Amino acid sequence: MVLFAIFLFWGAGTTHWRRGWILLAALLVARVVCSEAVARVNADLLAEREKLPLQRGQPLVDRALVLGVMASLAGLVAASAADVWRWRLLPQPDRPLAAIGMALFVAGWWLITLALRTNAFAVTVVRHQPERGHAVVDYGPYRRVRHPMYAGLVLEMLGIPLWLGSTAGMLMATVPIALLFTRILVEERLLARSLPDYDAYRDRVRSRIIPGIW
């Protein structure tokens, strides 16, 4: 939360920003609600997700990708704020579109929460987890798409710049989204090698994050 606030208001160059504070408040509420909801069913997952993003057993390419996603997301927040207050690279979206941005942000967190409640193996790094009884999860949102948490992250990445009022930020969001898509491919290769039932699951659930499209 502190880092998010630093990138947000450092990019803006001011703390006198109503939309910035509303976004920060929405993020705080989302994180608290998500943590409470997940703790009721997957308390150990929260402890796993608090570990450092670089871990033993994690492929080297994922180490680079996870750092890239984190850095590009931080850059997206700072650049969107800078665009709103100083750059003004493209015309800003009007208020109804900005409200859609907040709706996307909230919907993204709802999907993330649902995925974390369903999948006890949704840790922050790509690795096989035999010590935790790693198995294929194919119920709940995982019946529709193979990576609902990443779908939520995409909605969040698009919602942040739209709510803040940066059209250019929406375009910049393609960088962390592209890294996220690449990470999905890396993760699926590892899961197919590690979990015997994963190939059958891929045959049943054809879409990764967008039903009927990808």
Helices and strands as residue ranges (DSSP letters): H 2-12, H 18-49, H 60-82, I 83-87, H 95-118, G 130-132, G 140-143, H 148-164, H 167-172, H 174-194, H 198-204
